[in-house]
Each structure stands twice: as structure tokens, then as C-alpha cells.
Amino acid sequence: MTHSPPRSELESHEVENQPRVRDGFDLWKSDPVLRDHLAHGSADATVLAGFGARMGSAEMRKAGRDANRFPPELELFDRSGRRLDEVTFHPSYHQLMDEGLSSGIAAAAWDGSPGGHSAHAAMCYMTSQVEPGVTCPMVMTYAAVPALAHAPDLAKEWVPKLTARDYDTARAPVGEKRAVTLGMAMTEKQGGSDVRANTTVAVPDGKAYRLRGHKWFCSAPMCDGFLTLAQAEGGLTCFLVPRWLDGERNALHVMRLKDKLGNRANASSEIEYHDTLAYRVGEEGAGVKTIIDMVHHTRLSTSVAPAGLMRAALAEAKYWIEHRNAFQRRLIDQPMMRAVLADLVLDFEGAAALAFRLGRAFDADSEADRGLARVGVALAKFLGNKLCPSVIYEAMECLGGVGYTEESPLPLLYREAPLNSIWEGSGNVICLDVLRALSRDAAAREALAAELKAAVGASRAYDAALAAHQARWPGLPDEGEARWFVESLATLLTASVVLRFSPAAVGDGYTATRLDVGARGRVYGAVSGLDTGAIMERLG
């Protein structure tokens, strides 16, 4: 069906020098960075190409906008005063969830699909460019599978439904559904990231337990179940809380929805347990050890999400400056604008390259790859998410005032930018995790050293920076220097990856400007000597 374009000749003026609105574009075909880095693994490019075409369509982009314009609403009671504790969503939310889960975003890593973790990362990356909020319940569903390995009987019932490539919104117990989703509820008011301070209590009840307490953050409260932590007789323990029981609702009270800066399509909430039925996952007292498998896998997604957000913002900026003139020249032909955009692309591709390298490590089964995955996702999560807000802001500035309006996608992306750093463990917690992994996990330490060594000889700037890092920190730093240490290590790891897997212009530009602190100013575009044309081509 052909649509007539909107009128440009208005009563008071003619609309010119304004790019046509892009209602939709193919997220796979338009993205050489995604295609190039996925080509180094075994994920099915045909499947991802189909997903990118569908998710980037005008229909799905409208669904993403609508899911943010019409946020979820909490229904505590029915009109007779009986408790519901339900969240209702705009149909667009369900449309996005259906596309993601039916395409395998939660299943590909576990159902025998080639390169399943890489495919999961790629689908998260593409979905984040359209509507980031829906990735939360889909990522937790993906990440719950390895944690449930600690409870084989529960896994037998739940895992086939978690990996069903379907989306079923029925309010029904797991045995009556085609597919289910699983969330996570760990944080309490008094503890935050210090989950060992949790006060929720678990009391045995036959083969199950009853929980009493609260959770300050429960992501996606309409999931069919939650992995949660509570104090049992043997110490802090992991439990699976089913949302729906046979013939009744579990006593999980949704107290209120969080009024958040961004992530508006996703219903984050506060909940209370009132003798809520739960099943133990893992041994009593091993709660952190058990649930860390879920946390570890969510970090792959929180590593790739900032790359997706940056990509969406930069693609919008590039389209704008290609079709906008100022001072008798296209913006994209002006030297300062080219320097800014190319400089931004380096941080975007660095984040994407590292995230997809780690996806390949998750797909592999060697001890070295598992070690790299353990420490690498923490480094990638830390650096990529620290860079993301600044990159999106600069992309917004490329559009000028138009970028600051809600008609543009930039405000949504900007609001989302801080989330993945804060969620599940903010910067300081991640730095402590890196120090802990490097001090206790020989496989992680050795795998990281090998990954850094793999790029030696490819760049003098890299070799010098690696030597300087090792001289500054021959061992692990004091805690007061942890952020400096982790930033340096994450930047070196990113440089190693782009030197080996990205085009020469990207690798040379990244090492020249990110590893030598005297080679650039403090703001984007305060650089010289970049091959701006070759670097900007990475935006498609």
C-alpha cells in the first residue's frame, strides 16, 4: 500500500531542510558492526536477519513508542474489594514481548541453537534500539535457566516452559501454560546490593517454605515466578516463588509500581510476601552462590544493551546530519561534525565488539572461555554503561533542539542510558566483583591475561598502555583505586578486541585516542588524525 507523503507547502512557509521521518528500517541490514562481529561466531545469521527486519519495522517502532506513552498500571483490587495484585499493559507491550520470546531471545542459548548466547545478545541489542524496557523480563527468563539447575525437580517442570519460544499471558500455574517468564526479587530497603542484610524470613512448610518480608525492587511483577532470597534456618537461601497456584493466587502483594526516570514500559515494583509459598533452589545458606548464576547471565545483556542504545542514537544522528544543511554545506561534510560523530562511533563499536566477543565466550565450553566470560562481563558492563549517557547526549546535540523533543527517539534513549549500570549492581559493586574474581578465580585471571596478550604487537599505543597498566598495578589495587583500575583494564580489553576483530580504522582510532590520555581533549570531537570516513561507515 502506497501512502502519500505529508504536505511540505504550508500556508505560511515551505518545509525544507528537514529530513523525512524514518518510520522503520532493518536493524540487521543497516548495521555492519552487528553483522561483522556476529560473523566471528556460530549464531544463525538468517534467523537474526529476520528478527532485525521485523523488530526494526515501522509497526514495531510504533509499538515501542506506544509502550512508553501508555505505561503499565497497577490494579490492586477488583471492584468487589478482592485482591488482584495485577499489572495491566498496553497491547503494544505484549506485541513486543511476543516477538522477542517467540523469536528465541530467552530460548536460543538453551535449546541447541548454534551460537545461542550470541544470538541472545544480538536480539537484546536490536530490541534495545526499539523499546529497551521489554528486555528486562525476557533477559531474566533467559538467565533463570542455569540457576534452576540447582533444583532438578523444579527445572524439569519450569525450564521447558521458559524455553518454549512462545508468549502466554494467562493467569495460571506453570503446568497449565504453554510458556512462562521468570523474574528476580532480591533487593530490600535496608541492604540494597548487600543482599546478606536481607530480613525476609523463610519457614519450612512440608516440601515447600513460606516467606514473610518485603522486596524493595521486583522487576516485572507479572512474571510467572521469581527467584528470590530469604533467610532460612541455614542462612540466606534462594527460592522460586510461583505467581499462580492451583485454584488460587500466591500471597504476593504488589505494593506499588516504581515511578522511574526511564524504562517506562517495564513495571518495576515493590512487593511483600505474606506467608507466600516458595520452593528452595539450592542448599540452605547457599543463596548468593545459587542466584549468582542468574546474575552472571543477566550481565551479558547489561553489557550489550548500552551498545544497542548508543547505536540507536548514533544512527539517528547520522541520518539527520546526512540530510541537513547548515552554512551552505551538509552537516556530515563539516569537519567538526565528522570528528564528533567518528569519535562517538569508536566508543559504540568498542562496547559492541567487547559484548559480542563475550557472547562467543559464553557459547564456548572451555575453562578459558568460561573464565573470560566471568570477569569480562563485569568489565564490559562497567565501561559500556559509563560511556552510554555521554554518547547519547552528544548524539542528541547533533540534532539540536529537535533531538530534545519527545517526537525524537533520543529522550527515550537518554532516560534509559543510566539503567543498566545501576541495575543488579552499580559501578562500585562491579569493581569489587572484578577484584574478587581476579583474586579468587585463577581461570578468570589467566583467561583475561591471555585475551590482553593476544593483541600485543598490533599497536604500539596498545603495547605501551598495557605495559603502563601492569607497571602501575603489578598486583590488585587498593579498594580506593578500584574504579581507576577497572576502567583501565576494561579499556585495554576493549582495545584488544577491536584491534583483532574491527576494521583497521576503528582499531587504530580507538588505541590512538582511548589509551593515550594526552592524545585528545576531554569532550567528544576533541581529536585529530582519525579516518572519519571509514569510521562513520560503521553506522551503515
C-alpha positions as a printed Julia matrix, in Angstrom:
540×3 Matrix{Float64}:
   0.0     0.0    0.0
   1.43    3.37  -1.04
   0.96    6.3    1.32
   1.0     9.89   0.13
   3.76   11.91   1.84
   2.76   14.73   4.18
   2.46   18.19   2.63
   5.58   20.38   2.62
   3.94   23.51   1.21
   2.11   25.11   4.13
   0.17   28.35   4.32
   2.96   30.3    6.0
   6.08   28.59   4.69
   7.53   25.61   2.88
   9.08   22.85   4.97
  12.61   22.33   3.75
  15.99   21.31   5.16
  14.18   18.86   7.42
  14.88   15.13   6.97
  11.89   12.92   6.26
  10.81   10.9    9.27
  12.13    7.33   9.27
   9.24    5.18  10.41
  11.24    1.98  10.24
  14.42    0.4    8.94
  16.03   -3.04   9.02
  18.16   -3.39  12.16
  20.28   -6.17  10.65
  20.91   -4.93   7.14
  21.69   -1.4    8.24
  24.28   -2.42  10.86
  27.72   -3.56   9.63
  29.07   -3.65  13.2
  26.48   -6.24  14.23
  26.93   -8.35  11.11
  30.73   -8.27  11.23
  31.09   -9.25  14.88
  28.42  -11.95  14.71
  30.26  -13.44  11.71
  33.08  -14.49  14.05
  30.72  -16.83  15.9
  28.23  -19.55  15.01
  24.89  -17.78  15.54
  22.43  -18.24  12.69
  22.63  -15.05  10.62
  19.43  -15.9    8.73
  17.41  -16.07  11.95
  18.92  -12.81  13.21
  18.33  -11.11   9.87
  14.65  -12.0   10.06
  14.43  -10.73  13.62
  16.18   -7.47  12.71
  13.79   -6.86   9.82
  10.72   -7.46  11.98
  11.91   -5.62  15.09
  13.04   -2.59  13.1
   9.79   -2.3   11.15
   7.53    0.72  11.37
   4.94   -1.41  13.15
   7.3    -2.46  15.94
   8.75    1.01  16.32
   5.24    2.35  16.82
   4.67   -0.38  19.39
   7.81    0.76  21.2
   6.61    4.36  21.29
   3.15    3.33  22.46
   4.52    1.09  25.21
   6.26    4.18  26.63
   3.38    6.6   26.08
   0.92    4.26  27.82
   2.83    2.84  30.8
   1.69   -0.13  32.88
  -0.96    0.34  35.56
  -1.36   -1.44  38.87
  -4.73   -3.0   39.77
  -4.62   -3.91  43.44
  -8.28   -4.93  43.92
 -11.28   -5.89  41.85
 -14.47   -3.85  42.2
 -15.68   -6.13  45.0
 -12.58   -5.47  47.06
 -10.77   -8.77  46.49
  -7.02   -8.61  45.92
  -5.77   -8.83  42.35
  -2.16   -7.58  42.58
  -2.04   -7.42  38.8
  -0.38   -5.08  36.34
  -2.08   -4.27  33.06
  -0.14   -3.28  29.95
  -0.9    -1.57  26.69
  -1.27   -4.12  23.84
   1.98   -2.83  22.33
   3.92   -4.22  25.3
   2.54   -7.69  24.65
   3.28   -7.31  20.94
   6.96   -6.64  21.7
   7.17   -9.42  24.26
   5.6   -11.89  21.85
   8.07  -11.01  19.11
  11.09  -11.34  21.37
  10.16  -14.55  23.16
   8.72  -16.27  20.08
  11.93  -15.45  18.21
  14.04  -17.14  20.89
  15.55  -14.3   22.9
  15.17  -16.4   26.07
  15.43  -19.83  24.45
  18.22  -19.77  21.87
  21.0   -20.29  24.4
  19.39  -23.42  25.85
  17.55  -25.2   23.04
  20.54  -26.29  20.98
  20.55  -23.34  18.59
  24.05  -22.59  17.25
  25.73  -19.67  18.97
  22.74  -19.32  21.28
  24.22  -16.84  23.74
  25.49  -14.68  20.89
  22.04  -14.8   19.31
  20.51  -13.79  22.64
  22.94  -10.86  22.88
  22.21   -9.79  19.31
  18.45   -9.84  19.86
  18.82   -7.84  23.1
  20.99   -5.34  21.23
  18.41   -4.9   18.47
  15.41   -4.79  20.81
  17.1    -2.12  22.92
  17.07    0.14  19.87
  13.28   -0.05  19.63
  11.99   -0.43  23.21
  14.51   -1.29  25.93
  12.06   -1.9   28.78
  10.7    -5.21  27.5
  14.16   -6.75  27.51
  14.07   -6.92  31.33
  11.59   -9.81  31.74
  12.95  -11.57  28.66
  16.54  -11.38  29.92
  15.61  -12.64  33.37
  13.73  -15.55  31.8
  16.87  -16.43  29.82
  19.12  -16.06  32.86
  16.97  -18.13  35.22
  17.68  -21.39  33.4
  21.2   -22.03  34.79
  20.12  -21.08  38.31
  17.34  -23.69  38.24
  19.95  -26.37  37.6
  20.4   -26.28  41.39
  16.85  -27.67  41.76
  16.42  -30.52  39.23
  12.77  -31.23  40.09
  11.8   -27.6   39.61
  13.9   -27.38  36.45
  12.08  -30.36  34.98
   8.78  -28.52  35.29
   9.88  -24.94  34.59
  12.72  -24.98  32.05
  10.7   -26.42  29.12
   8.22  -23.56  29.58
  10.97  -20.93  29.97
  12.45  -22.05  26.65
   9.2   -22.65  24.78
   9.55  -19.87  22.12
   6.07  -18.68  22.93
   4.35  -16.0   25.0
   1.41  -16.88  27.21
  -0.21  -14.19  29.41
  -2.71  -16.49  31.14
  -3.01  -16.15  34.94
  -2.45  -19.85  35.51
   0.07  -22.18  37.2
   3.07  -23.34  35.21
   1.59  -26.75  34.38
  -1.32  -25.13  32.53
   0.69  -22.72  30.37
   2.42  -23.01  27.01
   5.26  -20.75  28.13
   6.28  -18.82  31.23
   8.53  -15.93  32.24
  10.65  -15.69  35.36
  11.78  -12.6   37.23
  14.05  -11.76  40.13
  13.39  -10.09  43.5
  16.44   -9.64  45.71
  16.83   -6.03  46.86
  15.47   -4.92  50.24
  15.32   -1.44  51.75
  17.94   -1.97  54.42
  20.51   -3.74  52.26
  20.49   -2.67  48.63
  23.34   -4.51  46.93
  24.27   -6.05  50.29
  21.79   -8.9   49.99
  23.24  -10.66  53.03
  21.5    -7.96  55.09
  18.1    -9.17  53.83
  15.48   -9.77  56.52
  12.83  -11.75  54.62
  12.27  -14.99  56.52
  11.6   -18.48  55.12
   9.83  -21.07  57.28
   9.53  -24.73  56.18
   6.05  -25.94  55.2
   6.24  -29.58  54.17
   8.31  -29.79  50.99
   7.95  -26.05  50.48
   8.51  -22.89  52.52
   6.51  -19.81  53.47
   8.1   -16.39  53.06
   7.42  -13.22  55.07
   9.08   -9.92  54.24
   9.46   -7.3   51.53
  11.4    -6.61  48.34
  12.22   -3.0   47.5
  12.7    -3.79  43.8
  10.9    -6.55  41.96
  11.34   -6.29  38.22
   8.42   -7.35  36.03
   5.88   -8.41  38.71
   3.64  -10.13  36.16
   6.2   -12.86  35.56
   5.01  -16.37  36.35
   7.61  -16.81  39.05
  10.55  -15.14  40.76
  13.9   -16.18  42.08
  14.28  -14.5   45.44
  16.42  -14.6   48.58
  15.27  -15.17  52.15
  16.77  -16.15  55.49
  16.14  -19.81  56.26
  17.4   -21.68  59.32
  20.61  -22.49  57.45
  21.21  -18.93  56.28
  20.44  -16.85  53.17
  18.78  -19.14  50.64
  17.45  -18.92  47.1
  13.79  -19.7   46.45
  11.43  -19.92  43.49
   8.16  -18.11  44.17
   5.37  -19.14  41.77
   2.97  -16.32  40.92
  -0.05  -18.54  40.39
  -1.08  -21.66  42.33
  -3.67  -24.32  41.57
  -7.0   -22.59  42.05
  -5.64  -19.54  43.87
  -3.18  -16.67  43.78
   0.01  -16.88  45.74
   0.13  -14.29  48.55
   2.49  -11.91  46.77
   1.27   -8.36  47.29
   2.33   -5.69  44.81
   2.52   -2.56  46.95
   3.19   -0.01  44.23
   4.93    0.48  40.89
   8.17    2.43  40.82
   7.98    5.88  39.2
  11.25    5.7   37.25
  13.3     8.05  35.13
  13.08    5.7   32.15
  12.35    2.04  31.43
   8.72    3.12  31.43
   7.23    0.17  29.57
   8.54   -2.21  32.22
   6.67   -2.47  35.52
   9.21   -2.39  38.33
   7.56   -2.71  41.72
   7.73   -3.08  45.47
   6.28   -6.32  46.81
   5.58   -8.01  50.11
   5.48  -11.7   50.97
   2.66  -12.73  53.32
   3.27  -16.43  54.03
   3.97  -16.74  50.33
   4.54  -20.27  49.04
   8.08  -20.83  47.75
  10.34  -23.7   46.77
  14.0   -23.94  47.69
  16.58  -23.68  44.92
  19.96  -25.0   46.05
  21.03  -25.65  49.6
  20.08  -23.58  52.61
  22.72  -20.92  53.2
  23.9   -21.03  49.56
  21.54  -18.35  48.28
  24.12  -16.0   46.81
  26.09  -18.84  45.25
  22.9   -20.17  43.67
  21.41  -16.96  42.31
  24.77  -15.67  41.04
  24.33  -17.94  38.01
  21.28  -15.84  37.08
  23.1   -12.58  37.81
  26.09  -13.65  35.71
  23.93  -14.29  32.67
  21.99  -11.04  33.03
  25.34   -9.25  32.82
  25.8   -10.37  29.24
  22.65   -8.46  28.44
  23.56   -5.41  30.52
  26.86   -5.37  28.62
  25.29   -5.41  25.17
  22.34   -3.1   25.96
  24.42    0.11  26.11
  25.86   -0.73  22.71
  22.32   -1.03  21.35
  21.27    2.28  22.9
  24.36    4.02  21.52
  23.79    2.5   18.1
  20.19    3.74  18.01
  21.22    7.27  18.98
  24.13    7.46  16.54
  22.11    6.04  13.65
  19.56    8.8   14.25
  22.3    11.43  14.4
  23.93   10.2   11.2
  20.63   10.2    9.32
  19.95   13.75  10.49
  23.33   15.21   9.54
  23.25   13.47   6.16
  20.01   15.28   5.3
  20.5    18.63   7.0
  22.38   21.66   5.67
  23.94   24.5    7.65
  26.14   27.31   6.39
  25.75   26.13   2.76
  27.08   22.62   3.44
  25.65   19.32   4.56
  26.35   18.81   8.24
  28.04   15.49   7.57
  30.59   17.2    5.33
  31.69   19.67   8.01
  34.98   18.76   9.71
  33.92   19.31  13.32
  30.75   17.29  12.9
  32.68   14.46  11.28
  35.17   14.49  14.16
  32.38   14.34  16.72
  30.49   11.5   15.05
  33.6     9.43  14.34
  34.77    9.86  17.93
  31.38    8.68  19.2
  31.44    5.66  16.9
  34.68    4.47  18.49
  33.06    4.11  21.91
  29.97    2.49  20.39
  31.94   -0.07  18.42
  34.22   -0.75  21.35
  31.22   -1.58  23.53
  29.6    -3.7   20.81
  32.79   -5.55  19.9
  33.51   -6.48  23.51
  29.93   -7.57  24.24
  29.78   -9.82  21.18
  33.24  -11.24  21.96
  31.89  -12.19  25.38
  28.81  -13.72  23.75
  31.18  -16.06  21.92
  32.9   -16.85  25.23
  29.51  -17.77  26.74
  28.88  -20.05  23.75
  32.18  -21.92  24.17
  32.72  -24.61  26.78
  36.42  -24.4   27.58
  37.58  -23.36  31.03
  39.4   -20.4   29.47
  36.22  -19.13  27.8
  34.22  -19.59  30.99
  36.89  -17.65  32.88
  36.86  -14.84  30.34
  33.07  -14.7   30.47
  33.08  -14.43  34.28
  35.35  -11.41  34.54
  34.73   -9.95  31.07
  31.03   -9.23  31.53
  31.76   -7.23  34.67
  34.4    -5.16  32.85
  32.12   -4.63  29.84
  29.12   -3.71  31.99
  31.18   -1.17  33.89
  32.77    0.64  30.93
  29.98    0.49  28.35
  27.37    1.83  30.73
  29.58    4.64  31.97
  30.08    5.81  28.38
  26.49    5.37  27.22
  24.83    8.53  28.64
  27.53   10.81  27.23
  27.37    9.22  23.79
  23.58    9.59  23.64
  23.72   13.18  24.85
  26.21   14.09  22.09
  24.02   12.37  19.52
  21.1    14.43  20.82
  23.14   17.59  20.34
  23.8    16.62  16.7
  20.06   17.05  16.12
  19.88   20.3   18.06
  16.51   21.23  19.54
  14.69   18.51  17.6
  16.7    15.9   19.49
  15.43   17.27  22.8
  11.76   16.78  21.93
   9.75   13.66  22.69
   8.92   13.3   19.0
  12.54   12.24  18.6
  13.71    8.84  19.93
  16.65   10.48  21.73
  14.87   11.34  25.03
  13.73    7.74  25.48
  17.28    6.5   24.85
  18.76    9.12  27.16
  16.42    8.21  30.02
  17.33    4.57  29.56
  21.09    5.14  29.46
  21.84    5.01  33.23
  19.71    1.95  33.96
  21.97   -0.95  33.02
  24.77    0.4   35.18
  22.5     0.78  38.21
  20.51   -2.44  37.81
  21.81   -5.56  39.63
  24.97   -3.87  40.95
  26.15   -0.32  40.32
  29.67    0.71  39.41
  31.3     0.24  42.8
  29.78   -3.21  43.25
  31.01   -4.25  39.8
  34.51   -3.04  40.61
  34.52   -5.11  43.79
  33.32   -8.11  41.79
  36.22   -7.67  39.35
  38.74   -7.56  42.2
  37.11  -10.6   43.8
  37.16  -12.59  40.55
  40.8   -11.77  39.83
  41.88  -12.64  43.37
  39.95  -15.92  43.7
  39.46  -17.32  40.2
  42.67  -18.47  38.55
  40.87  -19.4   35.31
  39.39  -15.9   35.01
  42.74  -14.29  35.76
  44.58  -16.42  33.21
  41.92  -16.03  30.53
  41.93  -12.25  30.86
  45.72  -12.16  30.67
  45.63  -14.29  27.51
  43.0   -12.04  25.92
  45.11   -8.96  26.6
  48.27  -10.66  25.33
  46.54  -11.69  22.08
  46.72   -8.1   20.75
  50.35   -7.43  21.69
  52.31   -6.33  18.63
  49.27   -5.0   16.78
  49.68   -1.42  18.02
  52.49    0.49  19.68
  49.94    2.55  21.6
  48.32   -0.63  22.92
  51.63   -2.22  23.9
  52.69    0.93  25.75
  49.35    1.26  27.55
  49.34   -2.4   28.6
  52.89   -2.07  29.94
  51.94    1.11  31.82
  48.91   -0.59  33.37
  50.98   -3.56  34.5
  53.66   -1.29  35.93
  51.09    0.79  37.81
  49.32   -2.3   39.17
  51.67   -5.31  39.32
  49.01   -6.84  41.57
  45.48   -5.88  42.52
  44.96   -2.28  43.67
  43.73   -0.97  46.97
  39.95   -0.58  47.0
  40.31    3.21  46.71
  41.82    2.8   43.23
  39.42    0.09  42.09
  37.46    2.26  39.65
  40.63    3.57  38.01
  42.0     0.04  37.75
  38.77   -1.39  36.31
  38.35    1.43  33.81
  41.93    0.94  32.6
  41.53   -2.83  32.38
  38.18   -2.62  30.59
  39.58   -0.1   28.09
  42.57   -2.34  27.39
  40.32   -5.37  26.93
  38.14   -3.4   24.53
  41.23   -2.25  22.62
  42.45   -5.83  22.32
  39.11   -6.88  20.85
  38.77   -4.02  18.34
  42.37   -4.44  17.21
  41.65   -8.08  16.36
  38.04   -8.0   15.16
  37.23   -4.49  13.9
  38.45   -2.66  10.76
  41.89   -1.05  10.98
  40.46    2.47  11.07
  38.49    1.6   14.19
  41.32   -0.26  15.91
  43.87    2.46  15.12
  41.48    5.25  16.12
  40.48    3.56  19.35
  44.01    2.85  20.53
  45.25    6.3   19.5
  42.52    8.17  21.39
  41.48    5.93  24.3
  44.84    4.64  25.52
  46.97    7.8   25.42
  45.41   10.37  27.74
  47.43   13.14  26.1
  46.13   12.37  22.61
  42.73   14.03  22.99
  40.72   16.61  24.87
  38.0    15.87  27.38
  34.99   16.18  25.06
  33.9    14.18  22.04
  35.34   15.52  18.82
  38.45   16.92  20.52
  40.66   14.6   18.47
  42.73   14.7   15.33
  44.02   12.24  12.78
  41.01    9.92  12.68
  39.91    8.31   9.42
  36.46    9.81   9.91
  35.0     8.45   6.68
  35.94    4.83   7.36
  34.81    5.05  10.97
  31.45    6.65  10.15
  30.8     3.89   7.62
  30.39    1.58  10.6
  26.98    3.17  11.19
  25.8     1.87   7.81
